[in-house]
Amino acid sequence: MLNVVLIEPEIPPNTGSVGRLCLATNSHLHLIRPLGFSLDDRWLKRAGLDYWRDVKVTVWDCFDDLRAAQSSDARFFFLTTKATRNYWDTRFQAGDFLVFGRETKGLPEPLLAANADRCLTIPMPGGTRSLNLATSVAIVLYEAARQFAVRG
């Protein structure tokens, strides 16, 4: 099982779509407050369809609380446009945490600086600044799932 972490997500349909991705890949969704919406939001549930109730989701007050609740050897990877290491160059393992930032600002600079050796990017040679949050999660999450399938 993989873990997807959304730090301060702002747009309910993105989070609903990520929830569906997590359910489809048997992954655990971690949401870090503050959220830009209520978990009762109709757009969240609309994007998540009737699957939302089956998503493994945990809401945390802050990222430090999530990290403190994990074992010391837990692996966290931080997805950002500011990294040079491509996500496909990483050998993902069961239990890894894939950490994504807010739709409008990405991950906080201090978090990126403190974890520079674990920052990954999705290359966009066409000049696009960024991708939709749910699209980014899908790309990386399914690469990890592909790696698991290939390794058996």
Stockholm file with secondary structure:
# STOCKHOLM 1.0

chainA/1-152         MLNVVLIEPEIPPNTGSVGRLCLATNSHLHLIRPLGFSLDDRWLKRAGLDYWRDVKVTVWDCFDDLRAAQSSDARFFFLTTKATRNYWDTRFQAGDFLVFGRETKGLPEPLLAANADRCLTIPMPGGTRSLNLATSVAIVLYEAARQFAVRG
#=GR chainA/1-152 SS CCEEEEESCCCHHHHHHHHHHHHHTTCEEEEESSCSSCTTCHHHHHHHGGGGGGSEEEEESCHHHHHHTSCTTCCEEEECTTCCSBGGGSCCCTTCEEEECBTTTBSCHHHHHHTGGGEEBCCCTTCCSCCCHHHHHHHHHHHHHHHHHHHC
#=GC SS_cons         CCEEEEESCCCHHHHHHHHHHHHHTTCEEEEESSCSSCTTCHHHHHHHGGGGGGSEEEEESCHHHHHHTSCTTCCEEEECTTCCSBGGGSCCCTTCEEEECBTTTBSCHHHHHHTGGGEEBCCCTTCCSCCCHHHHHHHHHHHHHHHHHHHC
//
